[in-house]
Amino acid sequence: MFDSPDFVAFTPQHFAALGGCVLIVGLLYLLRRPLQQGSRPRYMRWFLASMLILCEVSLNVWYVSEGIFQAKDTLPFELCSVTLYVAVIMLLTGNRRLFPFVYFAGIGGALQAILTPVLGYGFPHYRYLEFFIGHLLIILSALYMVWVEGLRPTLGSLFAAFGWLNVLLVPVWIVNRLTGGNYMFISRKPDTASLLDILGPYPWYLLSLEGVALLLFALLYLPFGLRSVKRAKTGH
C-alpha cells in the first residue's frame, strides 16, 4: 500500500481530482454520437456497470483486509452506495424507470461528495482513487443515459425521485438506530467539513437538507425544463 498524506479539501490533490472528473465528463459528451453506433451503447452500459461493481467489491475487500469492516460504518446505506447499486441494475437491465433516481439522487449525491469529500486518505492511496472514481462513475452512468441513450428527466420524475429519496430515509434511519451508524448523515453531522455545516444544528439541518436536495434536483432538471418551454413556444 502506498504511503499517502491525509486528504485536505481544496488543495492541489483535491483540485486534480476535480479536474480529472471534468475532463472525463467532457470526453463522454464529445464521444456521445460515436457511442450511439451499433452495439456500442449496450457494451458501454456493461462497461460502466462492471466498473461500478469493481469499485464496490474492491472497497469491501479493502475494508475486510484492513480490519475496519463494521456494521455502523461500512454497510451500503450511504446515498451514493444506494445509487451505485441502482445504477448497476439500470445499466445491466436497461430499466428506464430507474433512470430518474440515478439522475437526480445519483448526480446530486455524488457531486456533493466530490466537492466536499468525507475522506481521510490522500493521493495515491487506494481509498482516494476509489472514492473519486466510484462517485464519478455514478455521474457518468446518469449522463450516459442522457447523452447516448437519449433519456430525459421530467418534472414528474423529479418529484418521484425526491419522494423515493425520502422513502429511503426510513430503512436508513432504522439501520442507524440498530448499528449506531450515521448513514446519509441523518443522525448527526460528519466530523469533516461539509455542506451540512451551514445548514444549522441537528435535527434542523435535516429540514434544510430537504430544501437543498429539492433545489439541486430543480437545477438538474432546469436545462430540460427550459428546452421544453422553448419547444412549446416555437412548436418544434
Backbone torsions as a table, in degrees:
resi	resn	phi	psi	omega
1	MET	NA	132.1	179.5
2	PHE	-68.3	140.2	169.3
3	ASP	-71.8	145.8	-178.9
4	SER	-151.1	153.0	175.8
5	PRO	-74.9	166.1	173.5
6	ASP	-66.5	148.0	178.3
7	PHE	-77.6	133.5	175.7
8	VAL	-128.8	125.6	-177.8
9	ALA	-65.6	149.2	175.7
10	PHE	59.8	39.6	171.8
11	THR	-119.0	173.7	-178.1
12	PRO	-52.0	-39.0	-179.3
13	GLN	-66.4	-30.9	177.0
14	HIS	-75.2	-45.9	-179.6
15	PHE	-64.5	-32.9	177.1
16	ALA	-64.2	-42.5	178.1
17	ALA	-65.2	-43.1	178.4
18	LEU	-61.7	-43.3	178.8
19	GLY	-62.6	-41.3	178.0
20	GLY	-62.7	-39.9	178.7
21	CYS	-63.0	-44.8	-179.6
22	VAL	-62.1	-42.8	-179.4
23	LEU	-63.1	-42.4	-177.8
24	ILE	-70.9	-38.9	175.2
25	VAL	-61.9	-43.4	177.5
26	GLY	-61.7	-38.1	178.7
27	LEU	-65.2	-41.1	177.4
28	LEU	-60.7	-41.1	179.4
29	TYR	-63.7	-43.6	-178.8
30	LEU	-65.7	-30.3	-177.2
31	LEU	-94.7	7.2	-172.8
32	ARG	-58.7	-39.9	-177.5
33	ARG	-74.2	-45.7	174.6
34	PRO	-58.0	-33.3	-178.6
35	LEU	-72.1	-14.2	-180.0
36	GLN	-81.9	-7.9	-173.1
37	GLN	-80.6	136.1	171.6
38	GLY	56.0	-130.2	-178.2
39	SER	-90.7	4.4	-176.2
40	ARG	-59.8	-40.2	179.2
41	PRO	-56.8	-43.7	-179.4
42	ARG	-64.9	-44.4	-180.0
43	TYR	-65.1	-36.0	179.5
44	MET	-68.6	-38.4	175.8
45	ARG	-61.6	-43.1	179.0
46	TRP	-64.0	-38.8	179.5
47	PHE	-63.2	-47.8	-180.0
48	LEU	-62.1	-43.0	179.4
49	ALA	-62.9	-41.8	179.6
50	SER	-62.8	-40.7	179.5
51	MET	-66.7	-39.4	177.0
52	LEU	-63.2	-44.1	178.6
53	ILE	-62.7	-42.7	178.9
54	LEU	-59.6	-42.9	178.5
55	CYS	-60.8	-46.8	-176.2
56	GLU	-68.3	-43.3	-180.0
57	VAL	-65.8	-45.6	-178.5
58	SER	-65.1	-34.2	178.3
59	LEU	-63.9	-43.8	180.0
60	ASN	-70.0	-33.9	173.5
61	VAL	-62.8	-40.7	178.3
62	TRP	-64.7	-42.3	177.4
63	TYR	-55.7	-47.5	-176.7
64	VAL	-68.2	-44.7	-177.4
65	SER	-64.7	-30.9	178.8
66	GLU	-87.6	-4.2	179.8
67	GLY	70.3	28.4	-177.0
68	ILE	-118.2	11.0	177.2
69	PHE	-73.4	118.0	178.2
70	GLN	-151.8	150.5	-170.9
71	ALA	-60.0	-34.4	-174.2
72	LYS	-78.8	-9.9	-175.6
73	ASP	-126.2	-29.0	-164.0
74	THR	-120.2	7.7	174.5
75	LEU	-76.2	155.8	-175.5
76	PRO	-82.0	61.1	-179.8
77	PHE	-116.5	7.9	169.4
78	GLU	-74.2	155.6	-178.0
79	LEU	-57.2	-43.8	-178.7
80	CYS	-67.2	-32.3	176.5
81	SER	-66.6	-43.5	179.4
82	VAL	-63.2	-46.2	-179.2
83	THR	-67.3	-28.9	175.3
84	LEU	-61.5	-47.1	-180.0
85	TYR	-64.2	-42.0	179.3
86	VAL	-64.4	-39.6	178.8
87	ALA	-63.1	-40.2	178.7
88	VAL	-61.2	-45.7	179.6
89	ILE	-63.4	-43.7	178.6
90	MET	-58.9	-45.5	-176.5
91	LEU	-69.3	-39.9	-176.9
92	LEU	-75.5	-34.2	-175.5
93	THR	-100.8	-17.8	-174.9
94	GLY	72.5	19.1	-178.8
95	ASN	-69.3	107.5	-175.4
96	ARG	-75.0	-18.7	179.2
97	ARG	-67.9	-21.8	179.5
98	LEU	-83.3	-15.2	-175.0
99	PHE	-57.6	-47.0	-177.1
100	PRO	-57.3	-40.1	-180.0
101	PHE	-66.3	-41.7	178.8
102	VAL	-66.1	-40.3	-178.6
103	TYR	-65.6	-53.8	-174.8
104	PHE	-77.4	-56.8	-177.4
105	ALA	-73.4	-36.7	-179.0
106	GLY	-67.3	-54.0	179.1
107	ILE	-64.6	-44.1	-179.0
108	GLY	-59.8	-47.9	-179.1
109	GLY	-69.3	-44.3	-178.2
110	ALA	-67.3	-37.8	179.1
111	LEU	-64.3	-43.4	178.2
112	GLN	-63.9	-39.0	179.8
113	ALA	-65.3	-40.5	-178.7
114	ILE	-69.9	-37.4	-178.5
115	LEU	-74.9	-36.3	179.7
116	THR	-130.7	73.8	-172.7
117	PRO	-66.9	136.6	167.5
118	VAL	-94.8	88.0	-167.2
119	LEU	-147.5	133.7	-177.7
120	GLY	-104.1	-7.1	-173.4
121	TYR	-116.8	133.2	178.9
122	GLY	-97.0	177.7	177.8
123	PHE	-63.8	138.3	6.5
124	PRO	-103.5	32.0	-177.5
125	HIS	-60.2	146.7	177.9
126	TYR	-52.5	-43.2	-175.1
127	ARG	-65.2	-34.9	176.1
128	TYR	-62.8	-48.4	-177.9
129	LEU	-65.9	-45.4	-179.1
130	GLU	-64.3	-38.7	-177.7
131	PHE	-60.5	-52.6	-176.5
132	PHE	-73.5	-37.7	178.5
133	ILE	-65.5	-45.1	-178.8
134	GLY	-61.6	-46.0	-179.9
135	HIS	-68.9	-36.8	177.0
136	LEU	-63.3	-40.0	-179.6
137	LEU	-62.8	-34.2	176.1
138	ILE	-63.0	-45.8	178.7
139	ILE	-63.3	-44.4	-179.9
140	LEU	-61.9	-37.6	-179.2
141	SER	-62.2	-43.5	179.2
142	ALA	-68.0	-46.6	-178.1
143	LEU	-67.9	-32.2	176.3
144	TYR	-60.6	-43.5	-179.7
145	MET	-65.0	-28.4	176.9
146	VAL	-78.3	-54.0	-170.3
147	TRP	-78.4	-30.9	-176.9
148	VAL	-105.2	-47.6	-177.1
149	GLU	-83.5	-14.3	175.1
150	GLY	80.6	17.8	177.7
151	LEU	-77.1	150.9	-179.6
152	ARG	-135.3	131.2	173.7
153	PRO	-71.3	149.6	176.7
154	THR	-117.9	168.8	178.0
155	LEU	-63.0	-38.3	177.7
156	GLY	-64.5	-39.7	179.9
157	SER	-69.3	-26.9	175.5
158	LEU	-61.0	-50.5	-178.3
159	PHE	-70.2	-30.8	176.2
160	ALA	-65.4	-44.7	178.6
161	ALA	-63.3	-40.4	178.1
162	PHE	-64.1	-39.4	177.6
163	GLY	-64.3	-44.8	178.6
164	TRP	-64.9	-32.8	176.7
165	LEU	-62.0	-40.4	178.8
166	ASN	-72.7	-34.0	174.5
167	VAL	-62.3	-39.0	-179.7
168	LEU	-61.3	-29.3	-178.4
169	LEU	-61.5	-27.7	-177.0
170	VAL	-65.9	-56.4	177.7
171	PRO	-64.0	-32.2	178.6
172	VAL	-66.4	-41.3	177.4
173	TRP	-61.2	-41.1	178.7
174	ILE	-63.6	-44.4	178.5
175	VAL	-61.3	-42.3	177.8
176	ASN	-60.0	-42.7	180.0
177	ARG	-65.2	-37.6	-177.0
178	LEU	-76.6	-32.4	-173.0
179	THR	-106.0	-14.1	-173.0
180	GLY	77.0	16.1	-178.4
181	GLY	-84.0	-176.2	-179.8
182	ASN	-138.7	44.2	-179.5
183	TYR	-61.5	138.0	-177.4
184	MET	60.8	13.3	175.4
185	PHE	56.7	33.5	179.6
186	ILE	-93.5	-1.9	176.0
187	SER	-100.5	-30.5	179.0
188	ARG	-169.9	169.5	178.4
189	LYS	-76.1	153.8	175.2
190	PRO	-68.4	159.3	-178.7
191	ASP	-72.1	-28.0	-179.8
192	THR	-91.4	164.4	-179.4
193	ALA	-62.1	138.6	179.0
194	SER	-157.9	176.4	177.9
195	LEU	-57.7	-29.2	-176.5
196	LEU	-64.5	-20.3	-177.7
197	ASP	-63.4	-23.4	-177.9
198	ILE	-104.7	8.7	-175.4
199	LEU	-104.8	12.0	176.5
200	GLY	96.7	174.7	-178.1
201	PRO	-79.2	166.6	174.3
202	TYR	-71.4	140.8	-0.1
203	PRO	-93.8	5.5	-172.5
204	TRP	-67.1	-25.4	180.0
205	TYR	-65.5	-19.9	177.8
206	LEU	-65.2	-38.7	176.2
207	LEU	-67.8	-41.6	177.0
208	SER	-61.7	-38.5	-179.2
209	LEU	-65.6	-34.8	175.4
210	GLU	-60.1	-45.1	179.3
211	GLY	-64.1	-41.1	178.5
212	VAL	-63.4	-42.6	179.7
213	ALA	-62.2	-44.5	-179.4
214	LEU	-65.5	-39.0	177.8
215	LEU	-65.2	-42.0	179.2
216	LEU	-64.8	-41.4	176.6
217	PHE	-59.7	-42.0	-180.0
218	ALA	-63.0	-40.7	178.8
219	LEU	-65.4	-37.1	177.9
220	LEU	-68.7	-29.3	178.4
221	TYR	-83.8	-23.0	-171.4
222	LEU	-50.2	-48.7	-179.5
223	PRO	-57.8	-36.5	-179.3
224	PHE	-77.0	-36.2	176.9
225	GLY	-64.6	-43.0	179.0
226	LEU	-64.4	-37.7	179.0
227	ARG	-65.7	-39.2	178.9
228	SER	-64.8	-41.3	178.2
229	VAL	-63.2	-42.7	-180.0
230	LYS	-62.7	-42.6	179.4
231	ARG	-64.9	-38.1	179.5
232	ALA	-64.8	-36.0	-179.0
233	LYS	-73.7	-37.7	-176.5
234	THR	-91.6	-16.3	-178.0
235	GLY	78.9	14.6	-179.8
236	HIS	-114.7	NA	NA
